[in-house]
Amino acid sequence: MKKVLLIVLYCAFSNLLFGQTAGKSYLFTEGWKFYKGDAGPQAQTTAFNDNGWRLVSLPHDWSIEGPFSEQWASGTGYLPGGIGWYRKTFQGGAFPSSGKTLIYFDGVYKNSEVWINGHLLGKRPNGFIPFYYDLTAYLKKGNNTLAVKVDHTQFADSRFYTGSGIYRNVYLITKAPVYMPVWGVKFTTPVVNVSRSAANVDVLVNNSLNEKAAVTLQATLRYKNATVASSKQNVLILAKGSTSSHLSIVVNDVKLWSDSNPDLYDLQVAVIKNGKKVDEYSQKVGFRSLKFDADKGFLLNGKNTKLKGVCIHHDAGALGAAVPKDVWARRLKLLKAAGCNAIRMSHYPHQDYMYDLCDEMGFLVMDEAFDEWEVGKNKWIAGWNVGKPGKDGYHEAFTAWARRDVKDMVLRTQNHPSIIMWSIGNEIDYPNDPYSAEVLNTGRNPQIYGKGYLPDHPPASRLGELSEMLVKAVKEVDTTRAVTAALAGVVMSNTTTYPQNLDIVGYNYQEYRYADDHKSYPKRIIYGSENGKTADAWTAVDTSTNVFGQFLWTGYDFIGEARKWPVRSSGAGLLDLAGFPKTDFYARKSLWSADPVIYLTASKATNGNEDRSQRTLKPSWNWERGDKIRVNCISNVESAALFLNGKSLGSKERIASSGQGAFWMVDYEPGELMVKGIKDGKSVSFTLKTSSATAQIKATADKKILRYAQKELAHIEIQLTDKDGNPVYEADNELSIRVKGPAKLLGLESGDLASHESYQANRRKAYHGKLLAYIQSQKSPGVIKISVSSAGLTPAIITLKSQ
C-alpha cells in the first residue's frame, strides 16, 4: 500500500511541476538543504556534493538560530548575518513541448542569487521584495537542481531585525503556452455604490507559441459561492506576442468592504483556448471607495473614518522572520480586540499572507517600500544612539533597483482591498540622518541627529528630486490609491518639494505641527504616520476634522532596534514578543474600543512618592505589609469602585482626557483587590489576587485539531500558578516542553527582551509567570501529546489531534 501511494504522489508531483496542469501555483517549501557559510564556487552546480548539508523546510531564517552575541549589532538584535546556501534537487517527468515553469520567491534576505542546473537566473539585492524566474529553458528530465546563495555578510545593515535566508514562502508556478503572467491581472472599482458598482479587470496575456492564438478571457465575480457578475472578451494574440485586455463588470446590491464589515468577493479570471481553460487566476477582492480630503480627513465608502493604527515589523520573537500564517492571524486578532483598524507595514513589504489576513479581518493597510534611499542611515551597533553607527544598507542598491522594487511592491499587492495607501519611505528626512538644511538651526525638531545644520551632509533638496521619481514609479502601476511617506523632519522637508510631491503627508511624532501646518498648507492632507502612545497624541486625531489617523509605534515588541547589551529587542509594543498584552494594550483599548474596559496595575510608593514608570506597573497584588501602593485603574467606564477584601475603597470618576482612568493610594494587605465599573449599562470588573509560592503549571491551546495538510499551528499559553490557581507574576521557573506524535515544537517565547536563551531549545524560563509554545502539525494524522514540566511543579499535559 505504501509503494502504491508513493507512486501516485510522484506522478502527481511530476504533473504539478511540468505543466500538464496549467496555470497553477504550488508551495515549493519542502526538501531543501541548507549550509551556513560560503560553500564555494561550485555549490550552484548539479554535480556538487551536498550530502553533509542540513535538511530544512522553508520558510527558514538562520539568524534566529543565533547565538545572541555582543559582537553583532544592536539594530538587528545582536544576531548574526553571514552567507548561506540552499539547494533543492527534484525529479522531472515528461516535459511538455511548450508552456512555462516559474519559481517565485516571496522574499529572500538578502542579495540573493538563484541558479537552475548551474545556470544563473538572476540576482536581487532587496530582501523584502518578491521576485520570480522562468525555469523552462533549463529544465531537463531526471534530476534538476535549484541553488540559492544568500549574502547577509553586512549584518549591521538595518535599524531593525531582518532575518537571513529564504525566510518567506517559495512557489512553483506552471503555465500553458498562452498564459497570464505573474501580476498580470489588475482589479479596480471606479464606481462604488451599494446599489450598483462597476469594476474593471485588466488582463495581460502572453503567447509563447510560434503562431497566433485566439482565446476567450472570462472574468467572474462570486459572493459566497454564488456568481453575481461576469464578462467575456475574445482576443487574438500574435505569435510570441502579448496583449492587454479590459473587461468591465457591473454588480448590483453590492456588499461593501470596510474595516467593520470586510465583505469579499471571489474574482476568477480564465484564459480559454479551443473550449479548454488553459490558465486561471483567483483572488479575493472588495468594493470600497477611498477619499482623502484636506479638511474632512479620510472617507471610506463615503463615511468619515479615523485610522486607529499600529506599526508592525515582520518578526515574531522565537520564530524570527520565518513566521507561519497562523501566528500573525492570532496577533492581528488581538490587535482587533484592542480597537485597532489599521496596519502600517513598516518599513518594507511584508509576507504575502499578511495582506490576505488584513483583507479578511478588516484592517486598513499602509504598505511601505523603503527605510532609506540613496544615502545610508545610521545603523546602531553598540546600542540605540550609542557609540559610532554603521552605514551599510539598501542605499547601495537604490540607484539601480529602487524604481523596480517599488513598482514590484505595488504590482504584487494592488488587488487587495485592505491597502489604502503606498508609502515610498520612512523617515528619509530624519534631520541630519542623512539630509540636512539650514532651517535646522532654528525651529523645533523633536527628532534630529546632531545639532543644527550640518553642511557636510547631503542637501535636503534631494528629498524632492528622489520623491518625485518614486511617486511617478508608483503611479505608473496604480493611480487608485494615495502615495505617501512618513516624515520625521517636517520643518526641513517643508523647505523642499518633498511634501507637495505626495498625495497625503505622514507626520512622525509631530502632533504639535498639525494645526499650524493645516493653516500654512491648507491643501495638504495630514495624518500621523508614526506616533507615541500618549492620550494627547490620540486626542490630536480624535478632536480634529482633518487629521484622519495615527499609527502607534508599535503593535508588538520586535527583535532589534535594541538598547545596550544585554537588551536585544524593542519593548515598544502594545503586546510583547509572545503576544501577551501589556499595560499599554489595555490603555489603548480604553481609548479605541467601544467595549467596556477596566484593568488594574500597582506600583510601590517610595519616600511618599508613587513610582509611575511603566516598568514598575504590575498586574500583581504581592507586596509587603505596610507598603503604600498606588493602584492604577485603566478604564473607559464612567466611574470605577475599588474593593480590597470586600471593603470599599471608594469610587473614582474617569478622567477621559488622560485615557488612564483613575488611581487610589492604598495601604497594602494581602487578599483580593477588585475594581468594578459600568459603561453603557454593561458592568465590568477586574481582580488581582495575592499569590503564594509557585506550585503548578496551567497550559491552554487555541486549537484542539490541527490540519496537517496545511501544517497548522497551535499556540500553547503557559501560566505558572500557586496551589489555588492564582497566577504568580514574578515566577521565572525554567520550563521544559516535550512533544509526542505528528507535530513539532517550533519555538518557545517568554517575551523577555534581554533573554539570551537559545530559541532552538525545548526549555526556557518563564517571564512574568508566562511562556508561549508554538506547536506545528507535521505530515501525518494522529494524536499529539504535549507535556510541560518544571522541577518541583505539577506538570501540565495537553492533547491535540492532527487530521
C-alpha positions in Angstrom: 0.0 0.0 0.0 2.8 2.4 0.8 4.5 1.7 -2.5 1.3 2.4 -4.4 0.9 5.7 -2.5 4.4 6.8 -3.3 3.9 6.1 -7.0 0.7 8.2 -7.1 2.3 11.0 -5.2 5.3 11.0 -7.6 3.1 11.1 -10.7 1.1 13.9 -9.3 4.3 15.8 -8.4 5.7 15.4 -11.9 2.5 16.7 -13.4 2.5 19.5 -11.0 6.0 20.6 -11.9 6.0 20.5 -15.6 2.8 21.9 -16.9 0.3 19.1 -17.6 -1.8 21.0 -15.0 -1.6 24.6 -16.3 -2.0 27.9 -14.6 -1.3 26.6 -11.1 0.8 27.7 -8.1 2.2 25.3 -5.6 4.1 25.7 -2.4 7.7 24.6 -3.0 9.0 24.6 0.5 9.9 21.0 1.4 13.1 19.1 0.7 15.6 21.9 0.7 19.2 21.5 2.0 21.0 24.3 3.8 24.6 25.2 4.5 25.6 28.1 6.7 28.7 29.7 5.2 30.3 30.1 1.8 30.0 26.7 0.2 32.5 27.6 -2.6 32.4 28.4 -6.3 30.8 25.1 -7.4 27.8 25.0 -5.0 25.4 26.0 -7.7 26.3 23.1 -10.0 24.3 19.9 -10.3 27.4 17.7 -9.5 28.1 19.4 -6.2 28.0 17.1 -3.2 25.6 18.4 -0.6 25.2 15.2 1.4 26.5 16.9 4.5 24.1 19.8 4.3 21.2 20.2 6.8 17.6 19.4 5.6 15.2 22.3 6.2 11.7 23.3 5.4 11.0 26.8 4.2 10.5 29.5 5.3 13.8 29.4 7.1 15.7 32.1 9.0 19.2 31.2 10.0 19.8 34.4 12.0 17.2 33.5 14.7 19.2 30.3 15.3 21.8 32.6 16.9 23.5 32.7 19.2 22.9 36.2 20.6 26.3 37.9 20.9 27.5 41.4 21.7 29.8 41.1 18.6 26.8 41.7 16.4 24.7 44.8 16.0 22.0 46.1 18.4 20.0 47.3 15.4 19.4 43.8 14.3 19.0 42.2 17.7 22.6 41.1 18.3 22.1 38.2 16.0 24.4 37.0 13.2 24.2 37.5 9.5 26.7 35.8 7.1 26.3 33.8 4.0 24.0 30.8 3.5 23.3 28.4 0.6 20.2 26.5 -0.2 19.8 23.6 -2.7 16.8 21.5 -3.8 17.1 18.6 -6.2 13.8 17.4 -7.7 12.8 14.8 -10.3 11.5 15.9 -13.7 8.9 13.9 -15.6 7.8 14.0 -19.2 8.2 17.6 -20.3 5.6 19.4 -22.4 6.6 20.7 -25.7 5.7 24.2 -24.7 4.5 26.2 -21.6 6.2 27.8 -18.7 7.5 26.7 -15.3 8.4 29.6 -12.9 9.9 29.8 -9.5 8.6 32.5 -7.2 10.2 33.8 -4.0 8.2 35.9 -1.7 11.3 37.3 -0.1 15.0 36.3 0.4 17.1 38.4 2.8 19.3 39.4 1.0 21.5 39.8 -2.1 20.1 36.5 -3.4 21.5 34.7 -6.5 19.5 31.8 -8.0 20.7 29.0 -10.3 18.9 26.2 -12.0 21.1 23.3 -13.1 24.1 25.6 -12.9 22.6 28.4 -14.9 22.4 31.8 -13.2 18.8 33.1 -13.3 19.4 36.4 -11.6 20.2 38.4 -8.6 18.0 40.5 -6.2 19.6 42.8 -3.6 16.4 43.8 -1.8 15.5 41.2 0.8 11.8 42.2 1.2 10.7 42.4 -2.4 9.2 39.2 -4.1 10.7 38.1 -7.4 10.4 35.2 -9.9 12.4 33.5 -12.7 11.5 31.4 -15.7 12.9 27.9 -15.4 11.5 26.5 -18.6 14.6 26.6 -20.9 16.9 25.0 -18.4 14.8 22.1 -17.0 15.6 18.5 -18.0 14.4 15.0 -17.5 15.8 13.4 -14.4 17.4 15.4 -11.6 17.1 19.2 -11.6 18.8 21.3 -9.0 17.9 24.8 -7.7 20.6 26.6 -5.8 20.2 29.9 -3.9 23.1 31.9 -2.4 22.1 34.5 0.2 24.7 37.1 1.2 23.9 38.9 4.5 27.6 39.5 5.5 26.6 43.1 6.2 24.9 42.1 9.4 24.6 45.7 10.6 22.7 46.8 7.5 19.3 47.7 9.2 17.8 49.6 12.1 15.6 46.6 12.9 15.7 42.8 12.7 15.6 41.5 9.1 16.4 37.8 9.4 18.5 35.9 6.9 17.8 33.4 4.3 14.8 32.1 2.3 12.5 33.3 5.1 9.3 33.5 3.2 7.3 31.1 1.0 8.5 29.8 -2.3 6.1 28.8 -5.1 6.4 26.7 -8.2 4.1 28.1 -11.0 3.1 26.2 -14.1 1.8 28.0 -17.2 0.3 26.9 -20.5 1.8 28.4 -23.7 -0.8 31.1 -23.7 -1.0 32.5 -20.2 -1.4 35.4 -17.8 2.0 36.4 -16.4 2.7 36.8 -12.7 0.9 40.0 -11.5 -0.8 40.2 -14.9 -4.4 40.9 -13.6 -5.4 44.2 -12.2 -8.8 44.8 -10.4 -10.1 48.3 -9.8 -13.5 49.7 -8.8 -14.1 53.1 -10.5 -17.7 53.3 -9.4 -18.7 52.2 -5.9 -22.2 52.3 -4.7 -24.3 49.9 -2.6 -27.0 49.6 -5.2 -24.8 49.4 -8.3 -21.0 49.3 -8.6 -18.6 48.9 -11.5 -15.3 47.0 -11.7 -12.6 46.9 -14.2 -10.5 43.8 -14.8 -7.3 44.5 -16.9 -5.7 41.3 -18.1 -2.3 40.9 -19.7 -1.9 37.7 -21.8 1.3 36.3 -23.3 1.6 33.9 -26.2 4.8 31.8 -26.3 3.7 29.9 -29.4 5.1 30.4 -32.9 1.6 31.1 -34.2 -1.4 33.3 -33.4 -3.6 32.3 -30.6 -7.3 33.0 -30.4 -8.6 32.9 -26.8 -11.5 34.0 -24.7 -10.9 35.9 -21.5 -13.6 35.4 -18.8 -13.8 37.3 -15.6 -16.3 36.1 -12.9 -17.2 37.6 -9.6 -18.7 35.3 -6.9 -20.0 36.1 -3.5 -20.4 33.2 -1.1 -20.1 30.7 -3.9 -22.8 32.4 -6.0 -22.0 34.1 -9.3 -23.0 37.7 -9.2 -21.5 39.0 -12.4 -19.2 38.1 -15.3 -17.7 39.4 -18.5 -16.1 37.8 -21.6 -13.9 39.0 -24.4 -12.4 37.3 -27.4 -8.8 38.1 -28.0 -6.3 37.4 -30.8 -2.7 37.3 -29.7 0.2 37.5 -32.2 2.9 34.8 -32.2 5.4 35.4 -29.5 3.3 38.4 -28.5 1.2 39.8 -25.7 -1.9 41.8 -25.4 -3.7 43.7 -22.7 -7.4 43.5 -22.4 -10.0 45.4 -20.4 -13.1 43.7 -19.1 -15.9 45.6 -17.4 -18.2 44.2 -14.7 -21.3 45.7 -13.1 -22.6 44.4 -9.8 -25.9 45.1 -8.2 -26.7 45.1 -4.4 -23.1 45.4 -3.5 -21.6 44.2 -0.2 -19.0 46.9 0.5 -15.7 46.1 2.1 -14.8 48.1 5.2 -12.9 47.8 8.4 -16.1 46.8 10.3 -17.6 44.6 7.6 -14.8 43.2 5.4 -17.0 41.6 2.7 -15.0 40.0 0.0 -15.8 38.7 -3.5 -14.0 35.9 -5.3 -12.5 37.1 -8.6 -11.8 34.4 -11.1 -10.1 35.1 -14.5 -9.8 32.4 -17.1 -8.0 32.1 -20.4 -10.0 29.7 -22.6 -8.5 28.2 -25.8 -10.4 25.9 -28.1 -13.0 25.5 -25.4 -10.5 24.5 -22.7 -9.3 26.5 -19.8 -5.5 26.9 -20.2 -4.8 29.4 -17.4 -6.7 30.8 -14.4 -6.3 33.4 -11.7 -8.2 33.8 -8.5 -8.1 36.5 -5.9 -10.4 37.8 -3.1 -11.3 41.4 -3.9 -13.5 44.0 -2.5 -15.6 47.0 -3.4 -14.7 50.2 -1.4 -14.2 53.8 -2.2 -11.3 55.9 -0.8 -11.2 59.6 -0.5 -8.7 61.8 1.3 -9.6 65.4 1.9 -7.5 68.2 3.4 -10.4 69.4 5.6 -12.6 66.3 6.1 -9.9 63.7 6.5 -10.4 60.1 5.2 -13.7 58.8 3.9 -14.2 55.1 3.4 -17.2 54.4 1.4 -18.3 58.0 1.9 -18.1 57.6 5.7 -15.6 59.6 7.7 -13.2 57.1 9.3 -10.4 57.5 11.8 -7.4 55.2 11.4 -6.6 53.6 14.8 -3.4 52.1 13.5 -0.2 50.4 14.7 3.1 49.9 13.0 4.4 46.3 12.9 7.7 44.6 12.0 7.6 41.1 10.4 9.3 39.0 13.0 7.7 37.1 15.9 10.3 36.6 18.6 11.3 32.9 18.7 10.4 32.4 15.1 12.4 35.2 13.8 11.3 36.3 10.3 10.1 32.8 9.2 6.6 33.2 10.7 3.7 30.8 9.8 0.4 32.5 8.9 -1.4 31.2 12.0 0.9 33.2 14.2 0.1 36.5 12.6 -3.6 35.5 12.4 -3.6 35.3 16.2 -1.6 38.6 16.5 -3.9 40.5 14.3 -7.0 39.1 16.1 -5.5 40.5 19.4 -4.9 43.9 17.8 -8.5 43.9 16.5 -9.7 43.3 20.1 -7.8 46.5 21.2 -9.9 48.5 18.7 -7.1 48.7 16.1 -8.4 49.0 12.5 -5.2 49.9 10.5 -1.7 48.4 10.0 1.4 50.1 8.8 3.7 47.6 7.2 6.9 49.2 8.5 9.3 49.7 6.8 9.1 47.3 3.9 6.6 44.9 2.2 5.6 42.1 4.5 4.8 38.4 4.0 2.3 37.7 1.2 -0.3 36.2 3.6 -0.4 39.3 5.7 -2.4 41.1 3.1 -4.9 38.2 2.8 -5.4 38.4 6.6 -5.9 42.1 6.5 -8.5 41.7 3.7 -10.3 39.1 5.7 -10.2 40.8 9.1 -10.8 44.3 8.1 -7.5 46.2 8.5 -6.7 49.3 6.5 -3.1 49.0 5.3 -0.3 51.4 4.6 2.2 49.4 2.5 5.7 50.8 2.7 8.8 50.3 0.4 11.9 51.7 2.0 13.6 52.9 5.2 16.4 54.6 3.2 17.1 55.9 -0.3 20.4 56.8 -1.9 22.4 57.6 1.3 22.7 55.3 4.2 21.2 56.0 7.6 22.8 55.4 11.0 22.7 51.7 11.9 23.4 51.4 15.6 25.8 48.6 16.6 26.5 49.1 20.3 23.0 50.3 21.3 20.4 52.8 20.1 22.2 56.2 19.8 25.3 54.7 21.4 28.8 54.8 20.0 29.6 55.0 16.3 26.9 53.9 13.9 27.4 51.8 10.7 26.2 52.9 7.3 25.7 49.6 5.4 22.2 49.1 3.9 19.9 49.1 1.0 21.1 52.5 -0.3 23.9 50.7 -2.1 21.3 49.2 -4.5 18.9 52.1 -4.5 20.0 53.8 -7.7 19.9 50.6 -9.8 16.9 49.0 -8.2 14.5 51.5 -6.5 12.1 52.0 -9.3 11.8 48.3 -10.0 11.5 47.5 -6.3 8.7 50.0 -5.6 6.8 49.0 -8.7 7.0 45.3 -7.9 5.7 46.1 -4.4 2.6 47.7 -5.9 2.2 45.0 -8.6 2.3 42.2 -6.1 -0.5 43.5 -3.8 -2.5 46.0 -5.8 -5.6 43.8 -5.8 -6.0 43.8 -2.1 -8.9 46.0 -0.8 -7.2 46.4 2.5 -4.4 48.6 1.0 -5.4 52.2 1.0 -2.0 53.9 0.5 1.5 53.3 -0.7 4.4 54.7 1.2 7.7 55.4 -0.6 9.7 55.8 2.5 10.1 56.1 6.3 11.9 59.0 7.9 14.1 59.6 4.9 14.1 63.2 6.1 15.3 62.4 9.6 17.3 65.6 10.2 21.0 65.1 9.6 20.4 61.3 9.1 21.4 61.8 6.4 20.0 65.0 4.9 20.5 68.5 6.3 19.3 72.1 5.7 20.0 75.5 7.3 16.5 75.6 8.7 17.6 73.1 11.3 19.4 75.9 13.0 16.0 77.2 14.0 12.6 75.9 14.9 11.5 72.8 16.8 13.0 69.5 15.7 11.8 66.7 18.0 13.8 64.2 16.0 17.3 65.2 15.0 20.8 63.7 14.8 23.5 66.1 16.0 22.8 69.8 16.5 21.6 72.2 13.8 22.6 72.4 10.2 25.5 70.0 9.1 26.8 71.4 5.8 28.9 68.3 5.1 25.7 66.2 4.9 23.7 65.8 1.6 21.3 68.7 0.9 17.6 68.3 1.8 16.7 69.4 -1.8 17.4 65.8 -2.9 14.3 64.7 -1.0 12.2 66.5 -3.5 14.0 65.1 -6.5 14.0 61.5 -5.4 10.4 61.5 -4.1 9.2 62.8 -7.4 10.9 59.8 -9.1 9.4 57.3 -6.7 5.9 58.7 -6.8 6.0 58.6 -10.6 7.1 55.0 -10.5 4.2 54.0 -8.2 1.6 55.9 -10.3 2.9 54.1 -13.5 1.3 51.0 -11.8 -1.5 52.3 -9.7 -3.4 55.6 -9.6 -6.3 54.4 -7.5 -4.6 54.9 -4.1 -2.8 57.8 -2.4 1.0 57.9 -2.3 2.5 58.9 1.0 5.7 58.9 3.1 6.4 59.1 6.8 8.2 62.4 7.5 10.4 62.8 10.6 11.7 66.3 9.8 8.7 68.2 8.6 10.4 71.5 9.4 13.1 70.6 7.0 11.0 68.9 4.3 8.8 72.0 4.1 11.7 73.8 2.6 11.7 71.2 -0.3 9.2 69.9 -2.8 9.0 66.6 -0.9 5.6 67.1 0.8 3.9 68.5 -2.3 5.0 65.5 -4.3 2.9 63.3 -2.1 -0.8 62.8 -2.2 -1.0 62.7 1.6 1.7 63.5 4.1 2.5 61.4 7.2 3.9 63.1 10.3 6.1 61.1 12.7 5.8 62.3 16.3 4.9 65.8 15.3 1.4 66.3 16.5 2.2 69.8 17.6 2.5 70.8 13.9 -0.9 69.6 12.9 -2.9 72.8 13.4 -0.2 75.2 12.2 0.6 73.3 9.1 -3.0 72.9 8.2 -3.2 76.7 8.2 0.1 77.2 6.4 -0.6 74.4 3.8 -4.4 74.3 3.5 -4.4 71.8 0.7 -2.1 69.3 2.5 -3.7 66.1 3.7 -2.1 65.3 7.1 -2.2 62.2 9.3 0.1 60.6 12.0 2.2 58.0 10.3 4.1 57.1 13.5 3.1 58.2 17.0 3.7 57.7 20.6 1.1 56.1 22.9 0.1 59.2 25.0 -3.6 60.0 25.2 -2.7 63.5 23.9 -1.4 62.1 20.7 -4.7 60.4 20.1 -6.7 63.4 21.2 -4.9 65.4 18.4 -6.6 63.0 15.9 -9.9 62.3 17.7 -10.7 66.0 18.0 -9.6 67.0 14.6 -11.8 67.2 11.5 -8.9 67.0 9.1 -6.2 64.7 10.7 -7.6 61.3 10.0 -5.5 58.8 11.9 -2.4 57.7 13.7 -0.1 54.6 13.7 1.3 53.8 17.1 4.9 52.6 17.4 4.3 49.6 17.8 1.7 46.9 17.8 4.2 44.3 19.0 7.6 44.2 20.6 10.1 43.2 18.0 13.7 42.0 17.7 16.3 44.7 17.1 16.4 48.5 17.5 17.8 47.5 20.8 19.4 49.5 23.6 22.8 48.4 25.0 23.6 44.8 25.6 22.1 42.6 27.1 18.8 44.0 25.8 18.4 42.7 22.3 14.8 43.7 21.4 12.5 46.7 21.4 9.8 46.9 24.1 7.7 49.5 22.1 4.7 47.2 21.6 1.2 47.1 23.0 1.8 43.3 23.2 5.1 41.6 24.0 7.1 39.2 21.8 4.8 36.3 22.8 1.7 38.3 22.0 0.8 38.7 25.7 -1.0 42.1 26.3 1.0 44.7 28.2 -0.4 47.6 30.2 -0.4 49.8 27.1 -2.7 47.3 25.4 -5.4 48.0 27.9 -4.8 51.7 27.9 -5.1 51.8 24.1 -8.2 49.6 24.2 -9.8 52.0 26.7 -9.3 54.8 24.1 -10.1 52.9 20.9 -12.7 50.2 21.7 -16.4 50.7 22.3 -16.4 47.7 24.6 -16.2 48.4 28.4 -12.6 48.2 29.6 -11.2 48.0 33.1 -7.8 46.9 34.3 -5.6 47.2 37.3 -1.9 47.7 37.9 0.0 48.6 41.0 3.3 50.3 41.9 5.1 50.9 45.1 5.4 54.4 46.6 8.9 55.3 47.9 9.5 58.1 50.3 5.9 59.2 49.9 6.1 59.5 46.1 4.5 56.9 43.9 6.6 55.3 41.1 4.6 55.7 37.9 7.1 54.4 35.4 6.0 51.7 33.0 8.5 49.1 34.2 7.1 49.2 37.8 3.4 48.9 36.9 2.5 45.3 37.6 -0.8 43.5 37.4 0.1 41.9 40.7 -1.1 42.1 44.3 2.1 40.8 46.0 3.8 43.4 48.2 4.9 43.8 51.8 2.5 44.7 54.6 2.6 48.4 55.3 3.7 49.3 51.8 1.9 52.3 50.4 0.7 51.2 46.9 -0.6 53.3 44.0 -3.4 51.3 42.4 -3.8 52.4 38.8 -7.1 51.8 37.0 -7.2 51.9 33.3 -10.8 52.1 32.0 -13.3 53.7 29.8 -16.2 53.4 32.3 -17.9 56.4 33.7 -16.8 55.6 37.3 -15.0 52.8 39.0 -15.3 51.4 42.5 -12.3 49.7 44.2 -12.7 46.9 46.9 -10.0 45.3 49.0 -11.1 42.0 50.5 -14.7 43.1 50.1 -14.2 46.5 51.7 -15.0 49.6 49.6 -12.1 52.0 49.0 -14.3 54.5 47.2 -15.3 55.3 43.6 -13.4 57.4 41.1 -14.6 59.3 38.0 -12.7 58.5 34.9 -10.5 61.4 33.6 -11.5 61.0 30.0 -8.7 63.1 28.5 -6.0 61.0 30.3 -7.0 57.7 28.9 -5.7 56.1 32.1 -8.8 56.0 34.3 -8.1 56.8 37.9 -5.9 55.8 40.8 -6.1 55.1 44.6 -3.3 55.2 47.2 -3.8 52.0 49.3 -2.1 50.6 52.4 -1.3 47.1 51.2 -2.8 44.0 52.8 -2.8 40.6 51.1 -6.0 39.2 49.6 -8.3 40.2 46.7 -8.3 43.6 45.0 -11.3 44.2 42.8 -12.5 47.1 40.7 -16.0 47.4 39.2 -17.4 49.7 36.7 -20.3 50.3 34.4 -20.3 51.5 30.8 -23.4 52.0 28.7 -25.3 49.8 31.1 -22.7 47.0 30.9 -20.9 46.0 34.1 -17.2 45.1 34.0 -14.7 44.1 36.7 -11.1 43.1 37.1 -9.4 41.3 40.0 -5.9 40.9 41.4 -5.2 38.2 44.0 -2.2 37.7 46.2 -0.5 34.6 45.2 1.5 32.1 47.2 4.5 30.0 46.1 4.6 28.7 42.6 3.1 25.2 42.6 1.6 24.2 39.3 1.6 24.8 35.5 -1.5 25.7 33.6 -1.5 25.3 29.8 -4.2 26.1 27.3 -4.3 25.6 23.5 -6.0 27.9 21.0 -6.8 24.9 18.8 -7.6 21.2 19.6 -7.5 19.9 16.0 -4.7 20.7 13.5 -5.0 20.1 9.8 -1.6 18.6 8.9 -2.0 19.2 5.1 -1.9 23.0 6.0 0.8 22.5 8.6 -1.5 24.3 11.1 -0.1 25.7 14.2 -1.4 25.8 17.8 -0.4 28.4 20.4 0.1 26.9 23.9 -0.2 29.6 26.5 1.5 28.5 29.7 0.9 30.1 33.1 2.6 29.4 36.4 0.2 29.5 39.3 0.1 28.8 43.0 -1.7 25.8 44.6 -5.1 27.7 44.3 -4.6 28.5 40.6 -3.7 32.2 41.1 -1.2 33.5 38.6 2.3 34.1 40.0 3.5 37.2 38.3 7.2 37.0 39.4 7.6 33.3 38.6 10.6 32.7 36.3 10.9 28.9 36.6 12.6 27.1 33.7 10.0 25.0 31.8 10.6 22.0 29.6 8.3 21.0 26.7 8.0 17.6 25.2 6.0 16.8 22.1 5.0 13.3 21.1 3.1 12.5 17.9 2.9 14.1 14.4 3.9 17.6 15.4 7.0 19.6 16.4 7.9 22.4 18.7 8.8 25.5 16.5 9.8 27.7 19.4 9.3 29.0 22.9 8.8 32.7 23.6 8.7 34.3 27.0 8.6 38.0 26.0 11.8 38.8 27.9 13.7 41.4 25.9 17.0 40.5 27.5 16.9 36.8 27.4 19.8 35.1 25.6 18.4 31.6 25.9 18.6 29.6 22.7 15.4 29.7 20.6 16.3 26.3 19.3 16.0 24.6 22.7 12.9 22.9 24.2 13.3 24.7 27.5 13.0 28.3 28.5 12.4 30.4 31.6 9.0 31.9 32.2 8.8 35.6 32.2 6.1 37.3 34.4 4.9 33.8 35.0 4.2 33.1 31.4 5.5 31.3 28.3 4.2 30.6 24.8 4.9 27.4 22.9 4.4 27.1 19.1 3.4 23.6 18.1 3.1 22.8 14.4 1.5 19.7 12.9 3.5 17.6 10.5 2.8 15.3 7.6 0.5 12.6 9.1 -2.6 12.2 11.2 -2.6 11.1 14.9 -2.7 12.2 18.5 -0.3 14.9 19.7 0.7 14.9 23.3 2.4 18.0 24.8 3.8 17.9 28.3 5.0 21.0 30.1 7.2 20.4 33.2 9.4 22.1 35.7 11.3 20.8 38.8 9.0 20.8 41.8 5.8 21.8 40.0 2.7 19.9 39.0 3.1 19.5 35.2 0.5 20.2 32.5 -0.4 17.9 29.7 -2.4 18.9 26.6 -3.7 16.5 23.9 -4.3 17.7 20.3 -5.3 15.8 17.2 -3.7 16.0 13.7 -6.1 15.1 10.9 
